Amino acid sequence: MESCSEKFSKQIFLVQVWVYAAAQTFNSLGIAFGGIITMSSYNKFNNNILKDVLTIAAVDAVTCILAGFAIFATLGFLAHNQGKEVEDVISQGPGLVFIIYPEAFSTMPGSPVFAFAFFFMLILLGIDSQFCSTEVIVTTIYDHFGYYVKKYLKRKEFLVIIVCSVSFLCGLPNVTQGGIYFFSLIDHYAAAVSLMYLAFFEVIAITWFYGARRLARNVEEMNGQQPNIFFIVCWYFISPIFIFGIWLFSMIQYQPFKMDGYEYPPWAAALGWSLAIMSIICVPAGMVHSVYYAKGDTLLAKFKSSLKSTLPDDSDGQYPPLHANGNGDVPIQNGVTDKYIFKGDVDSMEKNDINTPM
């Protein structure tokens, strides 16, 4: 029988372990999901961003460590009662929540209390996650198509109802008899596979094209001082290299997805990749859109122009400085036009101010 140290030394060098660890970090922090960016867009201009970042990261790390102790303590307790090894009682995915934990709670003193508290916590976590996910979709649609939302729906609340209704209908297959397989397929391909890809290009777009030093100057304008050089180095090199390395090795070691010994048929794997491509295709599509609407008479000129950010920058004097209005809102460039508006002013936009190409 292998010791814990031998098992650890074997697992620690498996690329798939690091891929799952990175995916867990991305999921718990909401990286590349749009939630943090969406919520932070409602902050005041002079909000202390560094404090928020460190607080979120610290709270998330402590929560994950605490949850790890709770999870493996419960699994160890269950394995001890059954006379098995921990890996023999572990079940992946929802089975851990809806099968393993109820079984463990049933052997504890005061099991009804623990069971109620646990599933009540799950309900709150699910609702909280949906708040954030729904807000990402609603804010994106409202910021880009605000004129049409005001014209046809009149109120933002109707947009929320439509988004929630469509999401509800899309989720119905997950509660069918074979829903667990469909859910696991979505969870694997839509999150683990495409997440690193999206995060990599998000970092590249912000730090290399917009510019990490420009971003640092924006932070200085908001908070009075630039971020530490460590953050700039991470933005430029460390984060892209680590994300790309994890994504690359995950593709090299790719194996068809399996769940509890069940190997999905080729058509199901094709469906999974189709779901992943739905989010991945946004990156090259956005590139083509940017080149098409960029300034220039030739394709090469348009391509070079598309590599330059059109967002405000004080250093070259070409654009108005970043500053806040009386409500602390930030001036943003509306869509792909040259007109700058304040984020809270979408309700007062005219049709010609929005969704008009350059």
KALIN-V554505 format. One record per run of one state. SS is the DSSP state (h for helix, s for strand, l for the rest). FROM is the first residue (numbers start at 0). LEN is the number of residues. Records with the same first field share a line. If there is no record, write none. Layout:
SS = FROM-LEN + FROM-LEN
//
This chain:
l = 0-3 + 11-3 + 29-5 + 40-8 + 82-3 + 89-4 + 105-5 + 144-1 + 153-2 + 175-3 + 223-5 + 252-5 + 259-2 + 263-2 + 293-5 + 306-17 + 324-5 + 333-6 + 348-2 + 353-5
h = 3-8 + 14-15 + 34-6 + 48-34 + 85-4 + 93-12 + 110-34 + 145-8 + 155-20 + 178-45 + 228-24 + 265-28 + 298-8 + 342-6 + 350-3
s = 257-2 + 261-2 + 323-1 + 329-4 + 339-3
//
